[in-house]
Amino acid sequence: MTIRPAAREDLAAISKIQAASREASAWEPSSYLDYSCRVAVIDGRVVGFLVFRRIAQGDAEGEHEILNLSVEPAQRRRGVAGSLVNAALAQAHGAWYLEVRESNVAAIRLYESLGFRPAGRREEYYADPPEAAIVMRFFS
């Protein structure tokens, strides 16, 4: 597996992965190129993506936010999501934050296995269906 920055040519694959992932945020994939977007590639095919951004700068470290993460269903539970997150954490040190649907137990367990911890809750954060978000935090 290779992790690399996303390119415009990856947007169709990102869109397809996102469409197959109801639990992922459903933003316009072309907007991901405005942020830091990484893709996981296996056998020349994009199988997952991660979108994040820096939200604040500190002296030597900053604060970052994971905006979206998704892996195509056939590649889940094979280390793709963890590899994408670990690559981002290694690239930028500081505090990392994310929101995850409270019903998305698989994602919560993944983030906890990577060192993220619950830091708060946002009621009715998600729509369709309405649901609370668990805010998670990691310090690197």
C-alpha positions, 0 to 999 in steps of 0.5 A: 500500500502506498499513501500519497497526496491526492490529485485531481485524477483521484476525485472520481475514485474518492467520490465512489468510495464516499458514496459507498460509505454512508457513515462518512461525511458527504462533501463535494470531493473536489473541495478536498483538494483545498485541504490536505488530502491523502489517498491509499493506493493498492495495486494502482487503485485508490482504496481510501482517502483522508482529508485534514487541515491545520486549524491553529498554529502554536510555537512549534506545533499546531492543531489539526482536524480530521475532516473525513476518512473513508475506505472502500468496503472491500478493503475495510479492516485491512489497515488502510484507515489506520495507515492513512491516519498514522501517515497524517499524524507523522506529518504534522505534530500537535493536537488532533481533533475529529468528530465521529457519529456516536453510532459508528462504533467501528470508527471510534474503536479505530481512533481509540486504537490509534491513541485518540480519546473522547474529549466531548460531545456535540448533540444533533451534530449530524443530520440524516439521521440526526445524531450526536458527534463524539469529539475525539482528541490526540496529542502527537 
